[in-house]
Amino acid sequence: MEDLSTLNSFGLHVNAKSVYRIRSLADLRSAPSDHALILGRGSDILLTDDYDGNVLVNCITDTRFSEDGDFNVVRCGGGRELDSLIGELVSRGISGLENLSAIPGTVGAAPVQNVGAYGVEIGSAIASVDYFDLDRREFGTIKGEDCGFGYRTSWFKEHPERRLFITEVEFRLKKGFHPVLSYKGLVDTALDTPYKIRERVIKLRREKLPDPSVVGSAGSFFKNPVVGEDQAALLQRSYPDIPLYPLGGGRVKLAAGWLIDRAGCRGITHGNAGTWDKQALVIVNRGNAKPHEIVALAKYVSIEVFRRFGIKLEPEVRIYGRRGEITWDQI
Ligand SMILES: Cc1cc2nc3c(=O)[nH]c(=O)nc-3n(C[C@H](O)[C@H](O)[C@H](O)COP(=O)(O)OP(=O)(O)OC[C@H]3O[C@@H](n4cnc5c(N)ncnc54)[C@H](O)[C@@H]3O)c2cc1C
């Protein structure tokens, strides 16, 4: 058995049969992949138990740059740290992904939940995704427009039964500087280069999120719920200061962190698990937490939010038990 505590950002002490680090396509072909769990850096998962199988860790990091008319084209191995890629893009003066600076994890995992922050989602820059199908034992490519990108979701997340190991992602980034500065903290005319935006985003994130190298967490534990306009209007009548983000089409996004805070759950603890006092949406390991403490705290938070607002929170993190992925309602 191998310990996975450095392969999940909660830092939970759980084991798997074996861990295989995939550095090339040849490694991937030869790795024992029956019932294998695919991991990048484990920064979006909760492991509730020992995993009864092998883990394949993506360590393919080759990156190639080229140009195609008005676009910079970047092909990047799925095992590279997303933030290291963004750092290199910014230093080359390539704009488009700087708002996603400092999101932990790999390039290969980024399309899975369509990572997003500060008004940018990675799916908008993805031209194609290369994969190896672990069951059919064949390589393939999916075009960006066929990836089903949505808020914190994609075709890959919706179809876990297909067990596709993402080997490489191709980005197409329009040449020139295209700042997205609509979010609080970025509305500032001094932010006139990708580098300055990256620095500001890193600063803002440090102020409100735990440093993953010090405090274990998986970032936002829950997704921001989306409700209909009528329900949003009712909530606003009872809570005039509730933040509402209209999405169009009669749908409104709510801030899960605000709901958790107002349900009285910011900064609370259960055993060695707690909610982060600067951002209630983040559940943290306060030191040697056990998986059941994280689960119990998350369940408590979701029940309190439901009792207060009638809103059902859905986890953003992927949850894995002994035999594979499990749904929120199964635990
Ligand atoms: C402090 C902190 C802050 C965060 N902030 C944000 C944020 O602002 N925005 C945001 O969107 N997310 C955020 N996250 C969540 C996380 O960073 C992202 O989801 C990231 O993409 C996870 O990358 P990973 O390599 O760690 O994936 P993992 O956690 O290893 O895997 C996540 C899922 O993707 C699958 N997967 C991983 N790699 C591959 C692959 N190569 N092929 C196929 N499937 C794969 C796994 O099986 C798993 O289901 C944050 C997390 C932390 C800890």
The ligand as an SDF file (V2000), in Angstrom:
LIG
                    3D

 53 58  0  0  0  0  0  0  0  0999 V2000
   -6.3880   26.5110   -2.3300 C   0  0  0  0  0  0  0  0  0  0  0  0
   -7.1540   26.0630   -3.5750 C   0  0  0  0  0  0  0  0  0  0  0  0
   -7.7310   27.0170   -4.3870 C   0  0  0  0  0  0  0  0  0  0  0  0
   -8.4410   26.6390   -5.5370 C   0  0  0  0  0  0  0  0  0  0  0  0
   -8.9910   27.6140   -6.3270 N   0  0  0  0  0  0  0  0  0  0  0  0
   -9.6780   27.2750   -7.4380 C   0  0  0  0  0  0  0  0  0  0  0  0
  -10.2340   28.2920   -8.2880 C   0  0  0  0  0  0  0  0  0  0  0  0
  -10.0740   29.4780   -8.0540 O   0  0  0  0  0  0  0  0  0  0  0  0
  -10.9340   27.8860   -9.3710 N   0  0  0  0  0  0  0  0  0  0  0  0
  -11.1020   26.5660   -9.6930 C   0  0  0  0  0  0  0  0  0  0  0  0
  -11.7500   26.2750  -10.7020 O   0  0  0  0  0  0  0  0  0  0  0  0
  -10.5810   25.5890   -8.9130 N   0  0  0  0  0  0  0  0  0  0  0  0
   -9.8710   25.9150   -7.7970 C   0  0  0  0  0  0  0  0  0  0  0  0
   -9.3550   24.9340   -6.9900 N   0  0  0  0  0  0  0  0  0  0  0  0
   -9.5790   23.5150   -7.3370 C   0  0  0  0  0  0  0  0  0  0  0  0
   -8.3910   22.8810   -8.1160 C   0  0  0  0  0  0  0  0  0  0  0  0
   -7.2670   23.7090   -8.0670 O   0  0  0  0  0  0  0  0  0  0  0  0
   -8.7490   22.6230   -9.5710 C   0  0  0  0  0  0  0  0  0  0  0  0
   -9.9080   21.8360   -9.6800 O   0  0  0  0  0  0  0  0  0  0  0  0
   -7.6160   21.9340  -10.3420 C   0  0  0  0  0  0  0  0  0  0  0  0
   -7.9540   21.8480  -11.7060 O   0  0  0  0  0  0  0  0  0  0  0  0
   -7.3220   20.5410   -9.8100 C   0  0  0  0  0  0  0  0  0  0  0  0
   -6.1500   20.0770  -10.4540 O   0  0  0  0  0  0  0  0  0  0  0  0
   -5.4380   18.7630   -9.9560 P   0  0  0  0  0  0  0  0  0  0  0  0
   -4.3460   18.4680  -10.9130 O   0  0  0  0  0  0  0  0  0  0  0  0
   -5.0330   18.8980   -8.5470 O   0  0  0  0  0  0  0  0  0  0  0  0
   -6.6170   17.7120  -10.1210 O   0  0  0  0  0  0  0  0  0  0  0  0
   -6.9620   16.4790   -9.1910 P   0  0  0  0  0  0  0  0  0  0  0  0
   -7.5100   16.9790   -7.8980 O   0  0  0  0  0  0  0  0  0  0  0  0
   -5.8080   15.5600   -9.1270 O   0  0  0  0  0  0  0  0  0  0  0  0
   -8.1320   15.7990  -10.0160 O   0  0  0  0  0  0  0  0  0  0  0  0
   -9.4000   16.4190  -10.0720 C   0  0  0  0  0  0  0  0  0  0  0  0
  -10.3110   15.5570  -10.9550 C   0  0  0  0  0  0  0  0  0  0  0  0
   -9.8220   15.5660  -12.2910 O   0  0  0  0  0  0  0  0  0  0  0  0
   -9.4600   14.2480  -12.6980 C   0  0  0  0  0  0  0  0  0  0  0  0
   -8.1940   14.3600  -13.4330 N   0  0  0  0  0  0  0  0  0  0  0  0
   -7.0340   14.9210  -12.9760 C   0  0  0  0  0  0  0  0  0  0  0  0
   -6.0980   14.8780  -13.9520 N   0  0  0  0  0  0  0  0  0  0  0  0
   -6.6720   14.2740  -15.0140 C   0  0  0  0  0  0  0  0  0  0  0  0
   -6.2110   13.9050  -16.3190 C   0  0  0  0  0  0  0  0  0  0  0  0
   -4.9700   14.1570  -16.7230 N   0  0  0  0  0  0  0  0  0  0  0  0
   -7.0820   13.2670  -17.1440 N   0  0  0  0  0  0  0  0  0  0  0  0
   -8.3470   13.0010  -16.7830 C   0  0  0  0  0  0  0  0  0  0  0  0
   -8.8390   13.3140  -15.5490 N   0  0  0  0  0  0  0  0  0  0  0  0
   -8.0130   13.9370  -14.6990 C   0  0  0  0  0  0  0  0  0  0  0  0
   -9.3050   13.4330  -11.4200 C   0  0  0  0  0  0  0  0  0  0  0  0
   -9.5930   12.0460  -11.6380 O   0  0  0  0  0  0  0  0  0  0  0  0
  -10.3230   14.0970  -10.5150 C   0  0  0  0  0  0  0  0  0  0  0  0
  -11.6260   13.6200  -10.7840 O   0  0  0  0  0  0  0  0  0  0  0  0
   -8.6050   25.2720   -5.8520 C   0  0  0  0  0  0  0  0  0  0  0  0
   -8.0050   24.3030   -5.0270 C   0  0  0  0  0  0  0  0  0  0  0  0
   -7.2780   24.6980   -3.9010 C   0  0  0  0  0  0  0  0  0  0  0  0
   -6.6260   23.6350   -3.0480 C   0  0  0  0  0  0  0  0  0  0  0  0
  1  2  1  0
  2  3  1  0
  2 52  2  0
  3  4  2  0
  4  5  1  0
  4 50  1  0
  5  6  2  0
  6  7  1  0
  6 13  1  0
  7  8  2  0
  7  9  1  0
  9 10  1  0
 10 11  2  0
 10 12  1  0
 12 13  2  0
 13 14  1  0
 14 15  1  0
 14 50  1  0
 15 16  1  0
 16 17  1  0
 16 18  1  0
 18 19  1  0
 18 20  1  0
 20 21  1  0
 20 22  1  0
 22 23  1  0
 23 24  1  0
 24 25  2  0
 24 26  1  0
 24 27  1  0
 27 28  1  0
 28 29  2  0
 28 30  1  0
 28 31  1  0
 31 32  1  0
 32 33  1  0
 33 34  1  0
 33 48  1  0
 34 35  1  0
 35 36  1  0
 35 46  1  0
 36 37  1  0
 36 45  1  0
 37 38  2  0
 38 39  1  0
 39 40  1  0
 39 45  2  0
 40 41  1  0
 40 42  2  0
 42 43  1  0
 43 44  2  0
 44 45  1  0
 46 47  1  0
 46 48  1  0
 48 49  1  0
 50 51  2  0
 51 52  1  0
 52 53  1  0
M  END
$$$$
